[in-house]
């Protein structure tokens, strides 16, 4: 599992994040803790292009 590829995909397809939150989708080879951390990162906008650029 490559987290960078997952994050890149989710940035291009933000609708999938809602599906992950509601339990209608899952990340293959990612446990619940990893999935929750990724969702939380998007929720707090840590994964936004603006945040990454400023960081």
C-alpha distance matrix in Angstrom:
0.0 3.8 6.2 9.0 8.3 8.2 11.3 12.9 12.8 14.3 16.8 18.0 18.1 19.4 20.8 17.5 17.5 20.8 19.6 16.8 19.7 22.0 19.8 20.1 16.4 13.2 9.5 8.1 6.4 7.5 10.9 13.9 14.2 11.0 12.0 15.5 14.8 13.2 16.3 18.6 17.6 18.5 21.5 22.8 22.1 20.1 17.8 20.9 21.9 25.1 23.5 21.3 24.4 26.7 24.4
3.8 0.0 3.8 5.5 5.5 6.6 8.9 10.2 11.0 12.7 14.6 15.9 16.7 18.0 20.0 17.2 17.0 20.6 20.0 17.4 20.1 22.8 21.1 21.4 17.7 14.9 11.1 10.8 9.7 9.9 13.2 15.7 15.4 11.8 12.7 15.9 14.4 12.4 15.7 17.8 16.1 16.9 20.2 21.1 20.0 17.7 15.2 18.2 18.8 22.0 20.6 18.0 21.0 23.3 21.2
6.2 3.8 0.0 3.8 5.4 5.0 6.1 8.5 9.8 10.5 12.2 14.3 15.0 15.6 17.9 15.2 14.4 18.1 17.9 15.2 17.5 20.5 19.3 20.0 16.5 13.8 10.3 11.2 10.5 9.2 12.1 13.9 13.1 9.3 10.1 12.9 11.1 8.9 12.3 14.1 12.3 13.2 16.6 17.4 16.3 14.0 11.8 14.9 16.0 19.0 17.3 15.2 18.4 20.5 18.3
9.0 5.5 3.8 0.0 3.8 5.4 5.2 6.1 8.6 9.9 10.5 12.4 14.1 15.0 17.8 15.7 15.2 19.0 19.2 17.1 19.3 22.4 21.6 21.9 18.5 16.3 13.0 14.1 13.8 12.8 15.9 17.4 16.5 12.7 13.1 15.5 13.4 10.7 13.8 15.5 12.8 13.3 17.0 17.4 15.6 13.3 10.5 13.1 13.4 16.6 15.4 12.7 15.6 18.1 16.3
8.3 5.5 5.4 3.8 0.0 3.8 5.5 5.0 6.1 8.6 9.9 10.7 12.1 13.8 16.3 14.0 14.4 18.1 17.9 16.1 18.9 21.6 20.6 20.3 16.7 14.8 11.6 12.3 12.9 12.6 16.1 17.8 17.7 13.9 13.6 16.5 15.2 12.1 14.6 17.0 14.9 14.5 18.2 19.3 17.3 15.7 12.4 14.6 14.8 18.3 17.7 15.3 17.8 20.7 19.3
8.2 6.6 5.0 5.4 3.8 0.0 3.8 5.5 5.1 6.2 8.6 10.0 10.3 11.5 13.5 10.9 11.0 14.7 14.3 12.4 15.1 17.8 16.8 16.8 13.2 11.4 8.3 10.0 11.0 10.0 13.3 14.5 14.8 11.2 10.2 13.1 12.3 9.0 11.2 14.1 12.5 12.0 15.4 17.0 15.5 14.3 11.2 13.7 14.8 18.2 17.4 15.6 18.6 21.1 19.7
11.3 8.9 6.1 5.2 5.5 3.8 0.0 3.8 5.4 5.0 6.1 8.6 9.6 9.9 12.8 11.0 10.2 14.0 14.7 12.9 14.9 18.0 17.8 18.0 14.9 13.5 11.0 13.3 14.1 12.4 15.2 15.7 15.3 11.8 10.8 12.8 11.3 7.8 9.8 12.1 9.8 9.1 12.8 13.9 12.0 10.8 7.5 9.9 11.2 14.5 13.6 12.0 15.1 17.5 16.3
12.9 10.2 8.5 6.1 5.0 5.5 3.8 0.0 3.8 5.5 5.1 6.4 8.6 10.0 13.1 11.9 12.1 15.7 16.4 15.3 17.5 20.3 20.2 19.8 16.7 15.8 13.3 15.2 16.4 15.4 18.5 19.2 19.0 15.5 14.3 16.5 15.1 11.5 13.2 15.4 12.9 11.6 15.3 16.4 13.8 12.8 9.1 10.3 10.4 14.1 14.1 12.1 14.5 17.5 16.9
12.8 11.0 9.8 8.6 6.1 5.1 5.4 3.8 0.0 3.8 5.4 5.2 6.0 8.4 10.7 9.1 10.2 13.6 13.7 13.0 15.8 18.1 17.8 16.9 13.8 13.3 11.2 13.2 15.2 14.5 17.7 18.3 18.9 15.6 13.7 16.2 15.7 12.0 13.0 15.9 14.2 12.3 15.7 17.6 15.3 15.1 11.4 12.5 13.1 16.7 17.0 15.5 17.8 20.7 20.3
14.3 12.7 10.5 9.9 8.6 6.2 5.0 5.5 3.8 0.0 3.8 5.4 4.8 5.3 8.0 6.6 6.8 10.3 11.0 10.3 12.6 15.1 15.3 14.8 12.1 12.0 10.7 13.5 15.6 14.1 16.7 16.5 17.0 14.1 11.7 13.6 13.3 9.5 9.7 12.7 11.3 9.0 12.1 14.4 12.4 12.7 9.3 10.4 12.0 15.3 15.3 14.6 17.2 19.7 19.3
16.8 14.6 12.2 10.5 9.9 8.6 6.1 5.1 5.4 3.8 0.0 3.8 5.5 5.6 9.2 9.3 9.1 12.2 13.7 13.4 15.0 17.7 18.5 18.1 15.7 15.8 14.4 17.1 19.0 17.3 19.8 19.6 19.6 16.6 14.6 15.9 15.0 11.3 11.4 13.6 11.5 8.8 12.0 13.6 10.8 11.3 7.7 7.6 8.6 11.9 12.6 12.0 14.1 16.7 16.9
18.0 15.9 14.3 12.4 10.7 10.0 8.6 6.4 5.2 5.4 3.8 0.0 3.8 6.2 9.0 9.4 10.6 13.4 14.3 14.8 16.8 18.9 19.6 18.4 16.1 16.6 15.4 17.8 20.1 19.1 21.9 21.9 22.3 19.3 17.1 18.8 18.3 14.5 14.5 17.1 15.2 12.4 15.3 17.1 14.3 15.0 11.4 10.8 11.0 14.4 15.7 14.9 16.5 19.4 19.9
18.1 16.7 15.0 14.1 12.1 10.3 9.6 8.6 6.0 4.8 5.5 3.8 0.0 3.8 5.5 5.9 7.9 10.2 10.8 11.8 14.0 15.6 16.3 14.9 12.8 14.0 13.5 16.2 18.9 17.9 20.4 20.1 21.0 18.4 15.6 17.2 17.5 13.9 13.1 16.2 15.1 12.0 14.4 17.0 14.8 16.0 12.7 12.5 13.6 16.7 17.7 17.4 19.4 22.0 22.3
19.4 18.0 15.6 15.0 13.8 11.5 9.9 10.0 8.4 5.3 5.6 6.2 3.8 0.0 3.8 5.3 5.5 7.5 9.4 10.3 11.5 13.5 14.9 14.1 12.7 13.9 14.0 17.2 19.7 18.0 19.9 18.9 19.6 17.4 14.4 15.3 15.6 12.2 10.7 13.4 12.6 9.2 11.0 13.8 11.9 13.7 11.0 10.7 12.7 15.2 15.9 16.4 18.5 20.6 21.0
20.8 20.0 17.9 17.8 16.3 13.5 12.8 13.1 10.7 8.0 9.2 9.0 5.5 3.8 0.0 3.8 5.4 5.5 6.8 9.0 10.2 11.2 12.8 11.4 10.7 12.9 13.9 17.1 20.1 18.5 20.2 18.9 20.2 18.5 15.1 15.9 17.1 14.0 11.9 14.8 15.0 11.6 12.7 16.0 14.7 16.8 14.4 14.3 16.4 18.8 19.5 20.1 22.3 24.3 24.7
17.5 17.2 15.2 15.7 14.0 10.9 11.0 11.9 9.1 6.6 9.3 9.4 5.9 5.3 3.8 0.0 3.8 5.4 4.9 6.2 8.6 9.9 10.4 9.1 7.4 9.2 10.1 13.3 16.3 14.9 16.7 15.7 17.4 15.5 12.0 13.5 14.9 11.9 10.2 13.7 14.1 11.3 12.8 16.2 15.3 16.7 14.2 15.0 17.2 19.9 20.1 20.2 22.9 24.9 24.7
17.5 17.0 14.4 15.2 14.4 11.0 10.2 12.1 10.2 6.8 9.1 10.6 7.9 5.5 5.4 3.8 0.0 3.8 5.3 5.0 6.2 8.7 9.8 9.9 8.6 9.6 10.4 14.1 16.4 14.2 15.5 13.9 15.0 13.4 9.9 10.5 11.9 9.1 6.7 10.0 10.7 8.1 9.2 12.7 12.3 13.8 11.8 13.0 15.9 18.1 17.7 18.3 21.2 22.8 22.4
20.8 20.6 18.1 19.0 18.1 14.7 14.0 15.7 13.6 10.3 12.2 13.4 10.2 7.5 5.5 5.4 3.8 0.0 3.8 5.4 5.0 6.2 8.5 8.6 8.8 10.9 12.7 16.3 18.9 16.7 17.4 15.3 16.7 15.9 12.2 12.1 14.1 12.0 8.9 11.7 13.2 10.5 10.2 14.0 14.1 16.3 14.9 15.5 18.6 20.4 20.2 21.3 24.0 25.3 25.2
19.6 20.0 17.9 19.2 17.9 14.3 14.7 16.4 13.7 11.0 13.7 14.3 10.8 9.4 6.8 4.9 5.3 3.8 0.0 3.8 5.4 5.2 6.1 5.0 5.3 8.1 10.7 13.9 16.9 15.1 15.9 14.2 16.3 15.6 11.8 12.5 15.1 13.0 10.5 13.8 15.4 13.1 13.4 17.1 17.3 18.9 17.2 18.2 21.1 23.3 23.0 23.6 26.5 28.1 27.7
16.8 17.4 15.2 17.1 16.1 12.4 12.9 15.3 13.0 10.3 13.4 14.8 11.8 10.3 9.0 6.2 5.0 5.4 3.8 0.0 3.8 5.5 5.1 6.0 4.9 5.8 8.0 11.6 14.0 11.8 12.3 10.5 12.6 11.8 8.1 8.9 11.6 9.9 7.7 11.2 13.0 11.5 12.0 15.5 16.0 17.1 15.6 17.4 20.4 22.6 21.8 22.2 25.4 26.8 26.0
19.7 20.1 17.5 19.3 18.9 15.1 14.9 17.5 15.8 12.6 15.0 16.8 14.0 11.5 10.2 8.6 6.2 5.0 5.4 3.8 0.0 3.8 5.5 7.7 8.1 9.1 11.3 14.9 16.8 14.1 13.9 11.1 12.7 12.8 9.2 8.4 11.4 10.4 7.2 9.7 12.4 11.0 10.3 13.9 15.1 16.6 15.8 17.5 20.9 22.6 21.5 22.5 25.8 26.7 25.9
22.0 22.8 20.5 22.4 21.6 17.8 18.0 20.3 18.1 15.1 17.7 18.9 15.6 13.5 11.2 9.9 8.7 6.2 5.2 5.5 3.8 0.0 3.8 5.6 7.7 9.8 12.9 16.1 18.4 16.2 15.8 13.0 15.2 15.7 12.1 11.6 14.9 14.1 11.0 13.4 16.1 14.6 13.6 17.3 18.5 20.3 19.4 20.8 24.1 25.8 25.0 26.1 29.2 30.2 29.6
19.8 21.1 19.3 21.6 20.6 16.8 17.8 20.2 17.8 15.3 18.5 19.6 16.3 14.9 12.8 10.4 9.8 8.5 6.1 5.1 5.5 3.8 0.0 3.8 5.5 7.0 10.5 13.2 15.5 13.6 13.1 10.8 13.7 14.2 10.8 11.1 14.6 14.0 11.7 14.5 17.1 16.0 15.7 19.2 20.4 21.5 20.4 22.3 25.4 27.5 26.5 27.1 30.4 31.6 30.6
20.1 21.4 20.0 21.9 20.3 16.8 18.0 19.8 16.9 14.8 18.1 18.4 14.9 14.1 11.4 9.1 9.9 8.6 5.0 6.0 7.7 5.6 3.8 0.0 3.8 7.0 10.6 13.0 16.0 14.9 15.2 13.6 16.6 16.5 12.9 14.0 17.2 15.8 13.7 16.9 19.0 17.3 17.5 21.2 21.7 23.0 21.4 22.9 25.7 28.1 27.5 27.9 31.0 32.6 31.9
16.4 17.7 16.5 18.5 16.7 13.2 14.9 16.7 13.8 12.1 15.7 16.1 12.8 12.7 10.7 7.4 8.6 8.8 5.3 4.9 8.1 7.7 5.5 3.8 0.0 3.8 7.0 9.5 12.7 11.8 12.8 11.9 14.8 14.0 10.6 12.5 15.3 13.5 12.2 15.7 17.3 15.8 16.7 20.2 20.4 21.2 19.2 21.0 23.6 26.3 25.7 25.6 28.7 30.5 29.7
13.2 14.9 13.8 16.3 14.8 11.4 13.5 15.8 13.3 12.0 15.8 16.6 14.0 13.9 12.9 9.2 9.6 10.9 8.1 5.8 9.1 9.8 7.0 7.0 3.8 0.0 3.8 6.3 9.1 8.1 9.2 8.9 12.0 10.9 7.9 10.6 13.2 11.7 11.2 14.7 16.1 15.4 16.7 19.8 20.1 20.3 18.4 20.7 23.3 26.0 25.0 24.6 27.9 29.7 28.4
9.5 11.1 10.3 13.0 11.6 8.3 11.0 13.3 11.2 10.7 14.4 15.4 13.5 14.0 13.9 10.1 10.4 12.7 10.7 8.0 11.3 12.9 10.5 10.6 7.0 3.8 0.0 3.8 6.3 5.4 8.0 9.0 11.2 9.2 6.9 10.5 12.1 10.2 11.0 14.4 15.0 14.8 16.8 19.4 19.4 18.9 16.7 19.4 21.6 24.6 23.4 22.5 25.8 27.8 26.3
8.1 10.8 11.2 14.1 12.3 10.0 13.3 15.2 13.2 13.5 17.1 17.8 16.2 17.2 17.1 13.3 14.1 16.3 13.9 11.6 14.9 16.1 13.2 13.0 9.5 6.3 3.8 0.0 3.8 5.5 8.3 10.6 13.0 11.0 9.8 13.5 14.8 13.3 14.6 17.8 18.3 18.3 20.5 22.9 22.8 22.0 19.7 22.4 24.3 27.5 26.3 25.0 28.3 30.4 28.6
6.4 9.7 10.5 13.8 12.9 11.0 14.1 16.4 15.2 15.6 19.0 20.1 18.9 19.7 20.1 16.3 16.4 18.9 16.9 14.0 16.8 18.4 15.5 16.0 12.7 9.1 6.3 3.8 0.0 3.8 6.6 9.9 11.6 9.6 9.8 13.4 14.3 13.5 15.5 18.2 18.5 19.2 21.4 23.4 23.5 22.2 20.2 23.4 25.2 28.2 26.6 25.1 28.5 30.4 28.3
7.5 9.9 9.2 12.8 12.6 10.0 12.4 15.4 14.5 14.1 17.3 19.1 17.9 18.0 18.5 14.9 14.2 16.7 15.1 11.8 14.1 16.2 13.6 14.9 11.8 8.1 5.4 5.5 3.8 0.0 3.8 6.6 8.0 5.9 6.2 9.7 10.5 10.1 12.1 14.5 15.1 16.1 18.1 20.0 20.4 19.1 17.6 20.9 23.1 25.8 23.9 22.8 26.4 27.9 25.7
10.9 13.2 12.1 15.9 16.1 13.3 15.2 18.5 17.7 16.7 19.8 21.9 20.4 19.9 20.2 16.7 15.5 17.4 15.9 12.3 13.9 15.8 13.1 15.2 12.8 9.2 8.0 8.3 6.6 3.8 0.0 3.8 5.5 5.4 6.3 8.6 10.1 10.9 12.5 14.3 15.6 17.1 18.4 20.2 21.3 20.1 19.2 22.6 25.2 27.6 25.4 24.6 28.3 29.5 27.1
13.9 15.7 13.9 17.4 17.8 14.5 15.7 19.2 18.3 16.5 19.6 21.9 20.1 18.9 18.9 15.7 13.9 15.3 14.2 10.5 11.1 13.0 10.8 13.6 11.9 8.9 9.0 10.6 9.9 6.6 3.8 0.0 3.8 5.5 5.1 6.0 8.6 10.0 10.5 12.0 14.1 15.5 16.1 18.1 19.7 19.0 18.5 21.8 24.8 26.8 24.6 24.4 28.2 29.0 26.9
14.2 15.4 13.1 16.5 17.7 14.8 15.3 19.0 18.9 17.0 19.6 22.3 21.0 19.6 20.2 17.4 15.0 16.7 16.3 12.6 12.7 15.2 13.7 16.6 14.8 12.0 11.2 13.0 11.6 8.0 5.5 3.8 0.0 3.8 5.5 5.1 6.2 8.7 9.9 10.4 12.3 14.5 15.1 16.4 18.2 16.9 17.0 20.5 23.5 25.2 22.6 22.4 26.2 26.7 24.3
11.0 11.8 9.3 12.7 13.9 11.2 11.8 15.5 15.6 14.1 16.6 19.3 18.4 17.4 18.5 15.5 13.4 15.9 15.6 11.8 12.8 15.7 14.2 16.5 14.0 10.9 9.2 11.0 9.6 5.9 5.4 5.5 3.8 0.0 3.8 5.4 5.1 6.3 8.7 9.8 10.6 12.6 14.2 15.4 16.5 14.9 14.4 18.0 20.6 22.7 20.2 19.6 23.4 24.3 21.9
12.0 12.7 10.1 13.1 13.6 10.2 10.8 14.3 13.7 11.7 14.6 17.1 15.6 14.4 15.1 12.0 9.9 12.2 11.8 8.1 9.2 12.1 10.8 12.9 10.6 7.9 6.9 9.8 9.8 6.2 6.3 5.1 5.5 3.8 0.0 3.8 5.4 5.2 6.2 8.6 9.9 10.9 12.2 14.3 15.3 14.5 13.6 16.8 19.7 21.9 19.9 19.6 23.3 24.4 22.5
15.5 15.9 12.9 15.5 16.5 13.1 12.8 16.5 16.2 13.6 15.9 18.8 17.2 15.3 15.9 13.5 10.5 12.1 12.5 8.9 8.4 11.6 11.1 14.0 12.5 10.6 10.5 13.5 13.4 9.7 8.6 6.0 5.1 5.4 3.8 0.0 3.8 5.5 5.1 6.0 8.5 10.0 10.2 12.1 14.0 13.5 13.6 16.6 19.9 21.5 19.3 19.6 23.3 23.9 22.0
14.8 14.4 11.1 13.4 15.2 12.3 11.3 15.1 15.7 13.3 15.0 18.3 17.5 15.6 17.1 14.9 11.9 14.1 15.1 11.6 11.4 14.9 14.6 17.2 15.3 13.2 12.1 14.8 14.3 10.5 10.1 8.6 6.2 5.1 5.4 3.8 0.0 3.8 5.5 5.0 6.1 8.7 9.7 10.5 12.1 10.8 11.2 14.6 17.7 19.1 16.5 16.6 20.4 20.8 18.6
13.2 12.4 8.9 10.7 12.1 9.0 7.8 11.5 12.0 9.5 11.3 14.5 13.9 12.2 14.0 11.9 9.1 12.0 13.0 9.9 10.4 14.1 14.0 15.8 13.5 11.7 10.2 13.3 13.5 10.1 10.9 10.0 8.7 6.3 5.2 5.5 3.8 0.0 3.8 5.4 5.0 6.4 8.6 10.0 10.5 9.4 8.6 11.9 14.9 16.9 14.7 14.6 18.3 19.3 17.5
16.3 15.7 12.3 13.8 14.6 11.2 9.8 13.2 13.0 9.7 11.4 14.5 13.1 10.7 11.9 10.2 6.7 8.9 10.5 7.7 7.2 11.0 11.7 13.7 12.2 11.2 11.0 14.6 15.5 12.1 12.5 10.5 9.9 8.7 6.2 5.1 5.5 3.8 0.0 3.8 5.4 5.2 6.1 8.7 9.7 10.0 9.5 12.1 15.5 17.2 15.4 16.1 19.6 20.3 19.1
18.6 17.8 14.1 15.5 17.0 14.1 12.1 15.4 15.9 12.7 13.6 17.1 16.2 13.4 14.8 13.7 10.0 11.7 13.8 11.2 9.7 13.4 14.5 16.9 15.7 14.7 14.4 17.8 18.2 14.5 14.3 12.0 10.4 9.8 8.6 6.0 5.0 5.4 3.8 0.0 3.8 5.4 4.9 6.1 8.4 8.5 9.5 12.1 15.7 16.5 14.2 15.4 18.9 19.0 17.6
17.6 16.1 12.3 12.8 14.9 12.5 9.8 12.9 14.2 11.3 11.5 15.2 15.1 12.6 15.0 14.1 10.7 13.2 15.4 13.0 12.4 16.1 17.1 19.0 17.3 16.1 15.0 18.3 18.5 15.1 15.6 14.1 12.3 10.6 9.9 8.5 6.1 5.0 5.4 3.8 0.0 3.8 5.4 5.3 6.0 5.0 6.0 8.9 12.3 13.3 10.8 11.7 15.3 15.5 14.0
18.5 16.9 13.2 13.3 14.5 12.0 9.1 11.6 12.3 9.0 8.8 12.4 12.0 9.2 11.6 11.3 8.1 10.5 13.1 11.5 11.0 14.6 16.0 17.3 15.8 15.4 14.8 18.3 19.2 16.1 17.1 15.5 14.5 12.6 10.9 10.0 8.7 6.4 5.2 5.4 3.8 0.0 3.8 5.4 4.7 5.9 5.3 7.1 10.8 12.1 10.6 11.8 15.0 15.7 15.1
21.5 20.2 16.6 17.0 18.2 15.4 12.8 15.3 15.7 12.1 12.0 15.3 14.4 11.0 12.7 12.8 9.2 10.2 13.4 12.0 10.3 13.6 15.7 17.5 16.7 16.7 16.8 20.5 21.4 18.1 18.4 16.1 15.1 14.2 12.2 10.2 9.7 8.6 6.1 4.9 5.4 3.8 0.0 3.8 5.4 7.7 8.6 9.6 13.4 13.8 12.3 14.3 17.3 17.4 16.9
22.8 21.1 17.4 17.4 19.3 17.0 13.9 16.4 17.6 14.4 13.6 17.1 17.0 13.8 16.0 16.2 12.7 14.0 17.1 15.5 13.9 17.3 19.2 21.2 20.2 19.8 19.4 22.9 23.4 20.0 20.2 18.1 16.4 15.4 14.3 12.1 10.5 10.0 8.7 6.1 5.3 5.4 3.8 0.0 3.8 5.5 8.0 9.0 12.5 12.2 10.0 12.4 15.3 14.7 14.1
22.1 20.0 16.3 15.6 17.3 15.5 12.0 13.8 15.3 12.4 10.8 14.3 14.8 11.9 14.7 15.3 12.3 14.1 17.3 16.0 15.1 18.5 20.4 21.7 20.4 20.1 19.4 22.8 23.5 20.4 21.3 19.7 18.2 16.5 15.3 14.0 12.1 10.5 9.7 8.4 6.0 4.7 5.4 3.8 0.0 3.8 5.3 5.2 8.8 8.6 7.0 9.4 12.1 12.0 12.0
20.1 17.7 14.0 13.3 15.7 14.3 10.8 12.8 15.1 12.7 11.3 15.0 16.0 13.7 16.8 16.7 13.8 16.3 18.9 17.1 16.6 20.3 21.5 23.0 21.2 20.3 18.9 22.0 22.2 19.1 20.1 19.0 16.9 14.9 14.5 13.5 10.8 9.4 10.0 8.5 5.0 5.9 7.7 5.5 3.8 0.0 3.8 5.7 8.6 8.8 5.9 7.2 10.6 10.5 9.5
17.8 15.2 11.8 10.5 12.4 11.2 7.5 9.1 11.4 9.3 7.7 11.4 12.7 11.0 14.4 14.2 11.8 14.9 17.2 15.6 15.8 19.4 20.4 21.4 19.2 18.4 16.7 19.7 20.2 17.6 19.2 18.5 17.0 14.4 13.6 13.6 11.2 8.6 9.5 9.5 6.0 5.3 8.6 8.0 5.3 3.8 0.0 3.8 6.5 8.4 6.7 6.7 10.1 11.4 10.6
20.9 18.2 14.9 13.1 14.6 13.7 9.9 10.3 12.5 10.4 7.6 10.8 12.5 10.7 14.3 15.0 13.0 15.5 18.2 17.4 17.5 20.8 22.3 22.9 21.0 20.7 19.4 22.4 23.4 20.9 22.6 21.8 20.5 18.0 16.8 16.6 14.6 11.9 12.1 12.1 8.9 7.1 9.6 9.0 5.2 5.7 3.8 0.0 3.8 5.3 5.3 6.3 8.6 10.0 10.6
21.9 18.8 16.0 13.4 14.8 14.8 11.2 10.4 13.1 12.0 8.6 11.0 13.6 12.7 16.4 17.2 15.9 18.6 21.1 20.4 20.9 24.1 25.4 25.7 23.6 23.3 21.6 24.3 25.2 23.1 25.2 24.8 23.5 20.6 19.7 19.9 17.7 14.9 15.5 15.7 12.3 10.8 13.4 12.5 8.8 8.6 6.5 3.8 0.0 3.8 5.5 5.1 6.0 8.5 9.8
25.1 22.0 19.0 16.6 18.3 18.2 14.5 14.1 16.7 15.3 11.9 14.4 16.7 15.2 18.8 19.9 18.1 20.4 23.3 22.6 22.6 25.8 27.5 28.1 26.3 26.0 24.6 27.5 28.2 25.8 27.6 26.8 25.2 22.7 21.9 21.5 19.1 16.9 17.2 16.5 13.3 12.1 13.8 12.2 8.6 8.8 8.4 5.3 3.8 0.0 3.8 5.5 5.2 6.2 8.5
23.5 20.6 17.3 15.4 17.7 17.4 13.6 14.1 17.0 15.3 12.6 15.7 17.7 15.9 19.5 20.1 17.7 20.2 23.0 21.8 21.5 25.0 26.5 27.5 25.7 25.0 23.4 26.3 26.6 23.9 25.4 24.6 22.6 20.2 19.9 19.3 16.5 14.7 15.4 14.2 10.8 10.6 12.3 10.0 7.0 5.9 6.7 5.3 5.5 3.8 0.0 3.8 5.4 5.2 5.9
21.3 18.0 15.2 12.7 15.3 15.6 12.0 12.1 15.5 14.6 12.0 14.9 17.4 16.4 20.1 20.2 18.3 21.3 23.6 22.2 22.5 26.1 27.1 27.9 25.6 24.6 22.5 25.0 25.1 22.8 24.6 24.4 22.4 19.6 19.6 19.6 16.6 14.6 16.1 15.4 11.7 11.8 14.3 12.4 9.4 7.2 6.7 6.3 5.1 5.5 3.8 0.0 3.8 5.5 5.1
24.4 21.0 18.4 15.6 17.8 18.6 15.1 14.5 17.8 17.2 14.1 16.5 19.4 18.5 22.3 22.9 21.2 24.0 26.5 25.4 25.8 29.2 30.4 31.0 28.7 27.9 25.8 28.3 28.5 26.4 28.3 28.2 26.2 23.4 23.3 23.3 20.4 18.3 19.6 18.9 15.3 15.0 17.3 15.3 12.1 10.6 10.1 8.6 6.0 5.2 5.4 3.8 0.0 3.8 5.5
26.7 23.3 20.5 18.1 20.7 21.1 17.5 17.5 20.7 19.7 16.7 19.4 22.0 20.6 24.3 24.9 22.8 25.3 28.1 26.8 26.7 30.2 31.6 32.6 30.5 29.7 27.8 30.4 30.4 27.9 29.5 29.0 26.7 24.3 24.4 23.9 20.8 19.3 20.3 19.0 15.5 15.7 17.4 14.7 12.0 10.5 11.4 10.0 8.5 6.2 5.2 5.5 3.8 0.0 3.8
24.4 21.2 18.3 16.3 19.3 19.7 16.3 16.9 20.3 19.3 16.9 19.9 22.3 21.0 24.7 24.7 22.4 25.2 27.7 26.0 25.9 29.6 30.6 31.9 29.7 28.4 26.3 28.6 28.3 25.7 27.1 26.9 24.3 21.9 22.5 22.0 18.6 17.5 19.1 17.6 14.0 15.1 16.9 14.1 12.0 9.5 10.6 10.6 9.8 8.5 5.9 5.1 5.5 3.8 0.0
